[in-house]
Amino acid sequence: MKARLECIPCLLKQSLNATRVVTDDQAVQEKVLRSVMRTLLDTPVDYVPPEIARTIYSIVDDITGCDDPYKSLKMEYNRIAMEMYPDLKDIVDKSDDRMFTAVKLAIAGNIIDFGADIQFDVGETIRDVLTKKFAINDYPLFVESLEDSKSILYLADNAGEVGFDRILIEEIMDYADVVYAVKNKPIINDATIDDAIFCGIDSIAKIVTTSDTPGTILKRCDPEFVSIYRSADMIISKGQGNYETLSEEAGNIFFMLLAKCPVIATDLGVKIGDAVLLSAP
């Protein structure tokens, strides 16, 4: 999915939000904004948004000296997710359709996104996703694909959200071997190996890394990961960044996300806040 004009002010705001997490020094904040604005002026708008975001966050890193602005918040939400884990498992255990409930919870976890918004309510989102109909619901195709798959690649999105992913992985691991893909270094609040291990993913799936960009830009991933991607029978793609980078890629992909951005909502034909389980054409 290519960027839209609306992505430019959004990325500028993201750079300011990230800088403010690191420092209260307005001179530093202004320096970041001016550098980001100069970069955006020279950046083609038809790039995929995460490709531009990588450049923007590298500027924040270079000027502030902090390569992981959201580190403490990521750990906080990892802890919150794992504290919620027993209750989430109980919701699955008591449901009429374990798999669909696990899918709903995994999508609800997608609300933990500091790139889209630092203000959110996890509990309210869980209640909302569990009770509302999905705007796009390809769950029957999802189950059919599970039954036909021997290998599943699960593309992670954000820290904290990993705990919700674990709920779904524990349901799908009976169908096929699962590989869980995270970032090879911090970018926004995207999940890394440390987040995956904290949430216990290493005990139920193989963990691999993709690249240093939000989403999954295959040309920036190492050959080993690309080989795993190409050979997977089924790909579960979490979050907006993965949708932005993979919506035009081939593969048996199931996009699972909450629409938090007006550009993505428009591209999908849904409303802000809608839950989506989309089978790629």
Buried (B, 14 or more C-beta within 10 A) or exposed (E): BBBBEEBBEBBBEBBBBBBBBBBEEEEBBEBBBEBBEEBBEEBEEEBBBBBBBBBBBBBBBEBBEBBBBBBEBBBEBBBBBBEBBEEBBEBBEEBEEBBBBBBBBBBBBBBBBBBBEBEBEBEEBBEBBBEEEBBBBBBEBBBEBBEEBEBBBBBBBBBBBBBBBBBBBBBBEEBBBBBBBBBBEBBBBBBBBBBBBBBBBEEEBEBBBBBBBBBBBBEBBEEEBBEBBEEBBBBBBBBBBBBBBBBEBEBBBBBBBBBBBEBBBBBBEBEEBBBBBBBBE
